[in-house]
């Protein structure tokens, strides 16, 4: 497990009295990353300038192997080691102390009652505090710069003011999101289509009903090119039927309250025709426009009204086809990715709370968040269907495909199916913890610490697949093997621990799939 920091001093850890860390070998170096590892050779997963936490499980039978282990860590750029006592070893082995002294590594002891997650959580909280302080300083600087700009002295803005511009506020992040940008672009295109058709109706066609073509254009404009085509056809047919109905009633029955009501009834019945259901209401609304605007003046202009309807449809389709035709793959990718991230955050939250004291209220909160993710899964399916439709009849699809590979329908569906399965396993895990009596006070300490680490690592990988974390499934298999050899576990504990291990094993398989998929997508994107 890896927790990024902001260039923190190892000595800061010793000032946190609640952690009860005991310094053995001092160091003045700063670290960038704090990691947990129980591998014999973790060098492939270790980052430079890191602190490594371990209880030495891999060296339970061969304590002298800690010398070579320390050398490998030093070669990988580790600056300090935190060793947990009271589990595998009653105290920090002398072999590790001698090797760390020889290599110039910092070394401290973590007492048994302090879970490693308490250390990583303290680091993360400090990081959040420092980031909040920096954000506050930036906000103050931004207010100062705004004051300077309002005063008309923009030339006095210092170089450090560029830092404010480079910081993206939550509001700007939301504005830059594909969904908001697509919506804003759609508003612009709808307004443009209505304005263009109105101008043509007034200045070129000299229409007596210049609102008809803009209204049809607004009815036609949709969020995808394909849907705009379909909507345009349906709107044109419905509106032409409405024009014809108005002229038939006005010509042969005269316009009065009874014939107006008859036109509405016929129009609304026509709106229920399956092929016109989406835009069929246009039959009734077009009849309202023509019958209520003075039918005697409109009667000779049947073909003009039809021309205006076709104008509105044609302009809407042309604008949506030419001006940045919407392609929703990026939005769908973000929605699918956010579900993975939220599942990972739930796993990490569960691990953090299980490492400390927790109660049923915590489990209820987990289940509430899991149900929220499940509800958003339905929205994700909608976004995927939307993305699939946006690629149909879209000229941008060809241009973008030449630049980079795009996700296929199969990849979307496989990702969402995987997430659906992950939600089921996550819900089962939370319910097992909630419904098992006294599990919070009857943990086996070795199982608790290692299983919670693995859960946190699985969540971290799911939230950010680019992290370098030891393989989860291999460590789970090792934990299962070690616990099966523990003769002190009662028959009551094994079914519970077996269920927890199985749920986490299934989740780790899905995590591996998610990591492989995201890395493959990144590779294709960068190629």
N, C-alpha and C positions, 0 to 999 in steps of 0.2 A: 504494500500500500504506500502511496506517495502523497505527501502533502506539500504543495508549493509554499514558499515563504517569501518574505521581502528582505532578504539579506540580513538574517537575524543572528545574533551572537549566541554561542553555546552557553555562555554565562547567564544569559537571560533565563534559560531553563532552570538554572539552580536558584534563581530568585523567586520561583513559583513554589511557595511553601506547601501548597496542597499536593504537589507532586512527590514530595519527600525524596527527591533525587540526592544521591550521595556521590559527590565528586571523588574520583580515584586518581585520575591523571588530568591535569588542567590543560586547556588550550584556549588561545585568544582568537582563534579563527571564527569566521562567520560561515553559516551554512545557508544553502538555497533550498534544500529539499530534506525532508525527514521521511525515512522509509522503514518498513518492517519486512524482515526476510528471515526465513528458516531454512534456506537452501544451503547445501554444502558449497556450491559455487554460484553465487548470485551475480557475478560480474556483468552478465549480459543485461541485467535489469537495474543496475546501480547507476545513478547519475553523479556527475562530479559535484564536489562541494556539498556532500550530503551527510546526514547523521543516520546511522543504521541502528534499529532496535531489534533485539533478538533474545530468545531464552535458551538458544543452543540445543534445540531438540535433535538436530542432525548429529550432534557430537556427544550424546548421552553416554555412549559406550566408548568413545575415543576422545577424551578431553584434550589430548595433545594435538588433535586435528585443528583446534582453534588457532594454533600458531599460523598454519598455512592459510586458514580462513582470514585471519587478520591481514596477512600479506596481500591476499587477493583484494580485500576491501581497500587497502591503502593504494594499491596499483590502480584501482578503479576511481580514485579521487575522494574516498571517504575521509572526513576530517575528525569524526568522533564516533564512538560506539556506546550505545546504552544497553546494558545487559540486565535482563530480568532474573532476579534470584528467587529461590524458594519453590521453583517448579521443576526444571530439569536438574539444576545444580543448587545446593543450599546457599552458595555465595558465588561471587565472581571467581572463576577458576584462575589460578596463578599463571597458567600457561597463557591465558589471554592478557593478563596484566603485563607479563614480561614482554610479549610480542608487541603490545600497544606502546609500551615505553620505548622499545627499540625502534619502532616505526614513527614515533612522534605523534601518535593518535591520541585524541582526548578519550577519556573513558569514565563512565559513571554507572552507578548501580541503580536499578529500578526495583523497589521492593515488591514483594508478591501481591500486596493488596492494591497496587496501582496498575490498572490495565493500560496497555500501550495506547489505546484509543484516547485515554484521558490526556496523554501527552500530545498526541496529534490534534485533539480538539482544542487544547490550550493554545497551541501554535496557530491553529486556524482562527480562533477568537482574537488573538493578538493581531493577526494579519488583517482581519475585518476591522478591528479598531483603528489600526494604522491607515487602512484604506479610507475609512470614514473620516478620519482627521484630515487626510489629504484632500478628500472631496470637499470638506468644509472650507479648507483653505482656498481651493479652486473657486468655490461659490463666492467667497468673499472677494477674491480677485476679480471674478466676473462682474460682481456688483460695482467694484471700483472702476473697471474698464467701461461699463455701461454709463456710469456717472460722467466719466471723462468724455465719452463719445457724445452724450447729450449736451455737454457744455461746449461742444464744438472744438475740442482740442484733441482730435484724433491723432494728430502728429506726435503727441506726447506718449502714445502707447508704447510701453517697453517691450523688449524682446521676449521677456518671460510671459507676456500676455499670450503668446502663441500656444502656450500649454493649455489655456482655457479652450481655445478653438479646437485643439486636438482631442479634447475630452468629449465623448458623446454622452449626452444626457439621456435618461430613459425616454423622454418625449421625442428626441431626435431618432432614437432607435425605433420607436413605434412608427414615426413618419417614414423611416427608410424601409420598413418591412414591406415585402412584396404585396401583401394583402391590401395595405393602406394605399400604396402607390398605384396598384391596379384599380382600386376603387376611385381614387382621385382622377386617374386617366379616363376612367369610364364616364365620370361626371363631365369632364372636359369634352369628350367625344360626343356625348349625348347633347350637351349644350351647343356644340358646333353644328351637329346635324340639324337640330331644330332651327338654329339661326340661319344656316345656309338655305334650307328649304323655305323658310319664311321670306328671305330676301328674294329668292327666285319667284315665289308665288306673287309677291307684291310688284317687283320691278320687271319681270319678264313675262309672267303669265297674266298679270293684272287681275288676279283672282278676287272675287267678291267674298270668298271665305279663306283668307290667307292663313287661318289657324289650322286648317285641315291637314295640310302636308306636314307641318311641324309636329302635330299630334301623332300622325302615323309614324314619323321618324322616331319619336320618343318610344312609341309602342314597339318598334322594330329593334331598336338598339339593345343588345344583350351582352353578357359578359364573355361570350366566346363567339368566334366567327361562325362556327357551325350552327350554334343556336340562333345567331342573328339571321342566317339564311332561312332556317326553318320558321322562325318567328316572322320574317319578312313575307314568306309565302303565305303563312296562315293569316297574317294581318291584312295582306292584300286581298285574299279571298273573302275574308270576313267583311272588310270595309266595302268591297265592291258589291257584295250581297246586300249590305246595309244601304248603299246608294240605290241599288235596284229596288229594294223593298220600299224605300222612301218614295221613289218616283212612281211605282205602281200604286201605292196607297194614295199619294197626292193627286195622281192623274185620274184615277177611277173612283175613288171613294171620298175625295176631299179631305182636308185636314181639320179635325175637330177632336174633342176629348176622347171619343170612342175609337176613332181610327188611330190616334196617337197611342192609346193603350194597346190596341191590336198590334201595332208595329213593335211595341216593347215586348209583348208576349211572344210574338214570332221570333224576334231577335234573341231573346233569352233562351228560347227552346233551341234555336240554331246554335247557341253557345255551348250546348251540351252534346253536339256532334263530336264523336271521339277524335277525329282528325283536326278539329278546330277548337277543341276544349280550351287550350292554353290561351288563345287570342280570340276566341269566339265572341266574347263580350263586345268586340268591335262592331258586330252587326247592330246591336242595340245602340251603342254610343254614336255611330255614324248616322243612324236614323234620327237620333235626338238632334244632332248638329243641323241636319238638313231640314227636318220638319219644323224645328223651333226657330230657324233663322229666316223664315219667310219663303215658303215653298214656291209661291207664284213666281218669284224672281229667279229661283234656282231651276225650275222645270226645263228651260231650253239648254241648260248647261250640264247635262248628264255626262257627256264625254270629258268635259273640263274637270269635273269632280273625280272621275276615274283617273285622269292624268295626274292630278294632284296627289292622289293616293299612291300611285306608282312612283311618283317623284320622291315622296317621303321614304318609301321602301328602298329605292335605289340609292339615295344619298346615304341612308343609315348603313347599308351594306358596304358601300364604297368606303366610307370613312372608317368603319371598323376593320375593313380588310387592308387598308393602306396605311393608316396611322397606328403604328405599334400594335398590330393584332395581338390580343392577349394570349400568352402561353403560360399556363399555371403550374409547370413542373417545379419551379423553384419554391413556390408556395407550398405545394404538396410535400416536397422534400423537408421543408422546415417543420411542417405539422408532424410528419412521421418522426423526424429527429427529436422533436420536443417530447414525444411520448417516451422514447428511450431515455432521454435525460431525466424526466420526471420519475420514471421507474427506478432509475439509479439513485436519485435523491431520496426516494422512500427507503430503499435498502440501506443507504448510508445513515439516514435518520434512525431507522430501527436499530442498526448496529450501535450507534452512539448511545441511544437510550438503554439498550440492553447491557451495555458496559457499565452503566450506573444503576441506581435504583429506578425501577419503573413499576407501573401498575396497569390495571385493565383500561384505564382512561387513555393511556398511550396507545394501546392496541386498537381501541375504537377510533382514535385519530388516524392510525395507519389505514384501517379499513375504509374510513371516509375518504382519504386521499386516493386509495386504490380504486374505489368506486367512481371517483371523479375522473381518474385516468380512463376508466372503462367507458364512461360517458363520452369523453373526448375522442375515444377510438371510433365511435360512430361518426363524429364530425370528420375524422381523418379519412374514413372510407368515402365520405361525401367529397372531400377535397381531391382524393385520388380519382374518383369518377369525373370530377370537374376538370382535372388535369388531362385525363384521357380525352375528354370531349374537346378541350382547347387545342389539341394537336390536330384535330380533323379540319380539313379545308383551310389550313393555316400556312401561309407562305413563309412565316418565320421558322417553321419547323425544319425546312430544308436548309436555311442559312445557318441555324444554330447547330444542326446535326453535323454540318461540315466543320464547325469549330470545335465541338466536343461531344462525346457520347451522352445521350439522354437516358434517363431511367425508363425501363420498359414496364408495361402493365404487369408482367410477371414479377418483376423485382418489387414493385409497389405491393402487390398482393401477398407475396411471400413475407415481406417485412411486417405487414399488418397482421398476417396470420401468426407470425412469430410473437409479435407483441401481445396478441390476444391470448396465446398460450402462456406467455410470461405473466400476464395479469392473473390468470387462473392459479398458477403456482405461487405467485406472491400473495394472493388472497388466502390460499390454503396455509401458507406459512404463518401469516398473521393470525389466522383463526386458531391454529395449533397452539401458538404462544398464548393467545387470550384464554382458550378453553382448558388449558392444562393447569390444574390446581397447584399452587405453591411452587411453580417453576422458578419464580423470581428469587425465592429464598432457599432453593434446594439444588442450585446449579453445581455440577462438578466443575471445580475451578479450571482444570486443564481444558476440558471440553469447551467451557464458556469462552475462555480467552481466545482459543484458536478458532472456534466456530464464528465468533463475532468478528474477528479479523477478516476471515474469509468472506463473510457477508458484506463487510465494509468495502473490501477490495472488489467484489463483484459489482457493487453499486457504483464504485468509482469508475470502473471500466465501462459500465453501461452508460454512465453520464458523459464520459470523455474517453473514447476508445484509443486516443493517442497516448495515453499514459503507459509508462513502462512498469508493469506489475507482473509478479510471478504468476505462472499459469494456475488458475483456480482449481480446475478439475483434478490435476495431479496432487495438489495439496489436500483436497478433499478426500481423495483415495487414501492418502497417507494417514490423515486423521482418522478415517474409518478403521484402517488397519490397526492403528495404535490403540484406539478405544476398544476394539474387539478383543485385544489381548489384556485389557485391564480387568483383572478379576474382582476389583472392588465395586464395579458398577452393579447395582441391583437390577433385578428383573423388571422392576417398575420403570426404571429410567430408560432402558434400551429401546422400547417401542417409541418413546417420545424423541430420544436422540436420533433414532433411525429415521423417523418422519422428518425431523429437521434437516438431517443430512441429505435425505432423498430430495426434498423440496429444493434445497440449495444446489444440489447436483443438477437437477433439471434446469434451474435458473442459470447456472454456470454454463451449461451447454448452449442456452439461448444467448448468453453474453458473448460466448465465442463466435456464434453465428453473426451477432450484431457487429462485433469488432471486425470480423473478416469482411462483411458486407461494406461497412463504412470505409475501411482501408482500400478495398477494391474500387469503390466509387471515387475516393480521393485520387487514387492512382490514375484512373481513367480521366478524371477531370484535369489532372496536371500533365497528362501525356499529350 
